[in-house]
Amino acid sequence: MTTRTAPSEISPSLRLERARGRAEVAFKTREGATVLDRLFQEGQAKIRLPKSHGRDPATAVLINTAGGIAGGDRLAYGARFGAGTRAVVTSQAAERVYRSSATDGSLAGEVTTWLAVEAGAFAEWLPQETILFDGAALDRRLEVEMAADARLLLCESVVLGRAAMGERVENCRLVDRFRIRRGGRLVFADTLRIEGAPGEILAGAATGRGATATATILWVAPEADAGLEALRALLDGLESEAGASAWDGMVCVRLVHGSARSLRDDLVRVLLHIRQADLPRVWSC
């Protein structure tokens, strides 16, 4: 006869298996073209390099083969854009963050990303959405070091539950940190923190107007300020609550919406406006 231990009988000292993964990619120029310089991957973090066609930039696609992030999992990503290169780093699909056994941060999933953008390079960090399930806990950090004349287009979006599946996030913990250094000087530092009931936290007019999906876009380039008015005109026609500000060669765009589908549609419109080119193919899969 086989007996099974009930969940309540599992010893608190039992160490559950956690996922670990690290993936890094580096690009360089060769005969005027951007090519792969270095690729490293281990654990559940993988990178695929689809063939670029025509004038499409070199592209690296991140894949989490674990199928999502649970409490205690650790992921680390890195990308180096060598001098004069142009490349895009994106993700195969939306990342999922599952329920943690402790939403106080003691057992959060962790994702750490570093980007190095060298002189004259144009780097794009365009992962698809991160979806938090009820009870999820995520601690995420993005660090960027870029040359003074480099360009960076960065996008991160977060969705609280899958409305199409009837899901509601009653409780979660999200700490999302951005740090960008340009020419050795810190030019952008931002932290989003949601702890507790997101429906209550994001209900106010100053905090989200009931949003369940949010996105941040950063466009850092010497010419970024010049496009602010045209960008604001575009935002005025979106369904999402949106705003943009510019300073010192940098534009920051924020979008919030109660529908993840609507926010994604608006996000695509803004990215297409800034890029003046189609998004990576995985975005349409």
Residue, then its C-alpha position, 0 to 999 in steps of 0.5 A: m500500500t502506498t501512502r502519501t504525505a498531506p501538504s500540511e504534514i510536510s516538514p517546514s525544513l524541507r527544501l523545495e527545488r528552485a529553478r536557476g537560469r542565466a543567459e548572456v549575449a554580446f554583439k559586435t560589428r564585422e564588415g559593417a554588420t552586427v553579428l554575434d560575439r558571445l553567447f552563454q546560457e545555463g539552467q532554464a534561461k535560453i537564447r535563440l538567434p533567429k535569422s534577420h532579413g533585409r534591414d531588420p536588426a540582429t535579434a536575440v530571443l529570451i526563453n524561460t524553459a521552466g514555463g514561468i517563475a515561482g517563488g524562490d526562482r532566480l533568473a539573470y539576463g545580460a546583453r552587451f551591444g558593442a560599439g556601432t552595433r544595432a540589435v534587439v533583445t526580446s522574449q518568446a512569449a509573456e513571462r508568467v509569475y506564479r503564486s508564491s508561498a510567501t508574498d512578504g518577499s521572503l520567497a520572491g522570484e528574482v529577475t536581474t538584467w544588465l545591459a551594456v551599450e557602447a559608443g554609437a550602439f543602438a540597443e533595444w530591450l523589448p520583452q513581452e508582458t510579465i503576467l502576475f498571478d494571484g499571490a505572486a511575488l517578484d523582485r526585478r532589477l534592470e541595470v543599464e550602462m550606456a555611452a553618452d552617444a548611444r541609443l536605447l529603446l526600453c519597454e517593460s509591461v506588467v499585467l495583473g491576472r488574465a482577465a480572459m480566464g476570469e482571474r483576479v489578483e487579490n494579493c501580490r508583491l511586485v518590486d520593479r527597479f530601473r537604473i540607467r547610467r549614461g556616460g557614467r552618470l545616473v540619469f534615470a532611477d525608478t522603482l515601482r512597488i505594489e504590496g498587498a491588494p493591487g485593486e485597492i492600491l491602483a484604484g486612485a486617480a493618481t495611482g492607476r484609475g483601476a488599472t490591471a496593466t501598466a507599461t513603461i517605455l524609455w527612449v534615450a537618444p540625443e534626438a529623443d526630446a525633439g519628438l515629444e510633441a508628435l508622441r503626445a499627439l499619438l498618446d491623445g488618441l489611445e484608449s490607455e491613460a498615457g503620458a510622456s515627459a522629456w528631458d536631457g535627451m530622454v523620453c519616458v512614456r507611461l501607460v495604464h489600462g484596465s484591459a491587458r489586450s487594449l494596453r498591448d495594442d496601444l503599446v505596439r502603436v507607441l513602439l512602432h511610432i518610435r521605431q519607425a519599423d515593425l516589431p520583432r516577429v515574436w510579438s505577433c505570434 
